[in-house]
Amino acid sequence: MYAGGHIDEAINLDYRSSDFSEALDGLDREGVYLIYSHDDDVSGQVLNAMAALGFTEVYNMLGGMEHWEEIGLPQVQ
């Protein structure tokens, strides 16, 4: 999915991987994050997990990359 196209400078984290929590620990909790996936339910769960860990500015992009492409926004391979 990520290799098929993503937002420039996106960080690819696998929500279902065993090291997902460790990957989140490496991120700045004061940073601004836009969460997206092919499944809005998954991105919503990630948003909730990040909020519970104290991330202060996290947004869920409903519709994921499919919607991003539909409205003609740029992506990288």
C-alpha positions in Angstrom: 0.0 0.0 0.0 2.7 2.5 1.1 4.9 1.6 -1.9 1.9 2.2 -4.3 1.7 5.8 -3.3 1.8 8.0 -0.2 2.0 11.5 1.0 5.5 13.1 0.7 7.5 12.7 4.0 5.0 10.1 5.4 6.2 7.7 8.0 5.0 4.1 7.4 4.1 2.3 10.6 2.3 -1.0 10.7 -0.5 -0.9 13.3 -0.6 -4.7 13.4 3.2 -5.2 13.9 4.7 -6.3 17.2 6.9 -3.2 17.4 4.1 -0.6 16.7 4.2 0.8 20.3 8.0 1.1 20.2 7.7 3.0 16.9 5.2 5.4 18.4 7.6 5.9 21.4 10.2 7.2 18.9 7.9 10.0 17.7 7.6 13.6 19.1 4.4 13.8 21.1 4.3 17.5 20.4 4.4 17.0 16.6 1.5 17.3 14.2 0.4 14.0 12.6 -2.1 13.1 9.9 -3.1 9.4 10.2 -4.4 7.6 7.1 -4.8 4.1 5.9 -7.0 2.1 3.5 -9.3 1.4 6.5 -10.8 4.3 8.4 -11.4 2.1 11.4 -7.7 1.3 11.7 -6.7 4.9 11.3 -9.3 5.8 14.0 -7.8 3.2 16.3 -4.3 4.6 15.7 -5.5 8.1 16.5 -7.1 6.9 19.8 -3.9 5.1 20.7 -1.8 8.1 20.0 -4.1 10.4 22.0 -3.9 7.9 25.0 -0.1 8.1 24.8 -0.2 11.9 25.1 0.2 13.0 21.5 -1.3 16.5 21.3 -2.2 17.1 17.6 -3.3 14.0 15.6 -5.8 14.1 12.8 -7.5 11.2 11.0 -7.8 11.6 7.2 -11.1 9.9 6.4 -11.1 8.1 3.1 -7.4 7.5 3.1 -5.2 7.7 0.0 -8.1 6.7 -2.2 -9.8 10.0 -1.3 -6.5 11.9 -1.5 -6.1 10.6 -5.1 -9.7 11.4 -6.0 -9.4 15.0 -5.1 -6.1 15.3 -7.1 -3.6 15.9 -4.3 0.1 14.9 -4.9 1.7 11.7 -3.8 5.0 10.0 -4.2 5.9 6.4 -5.0 
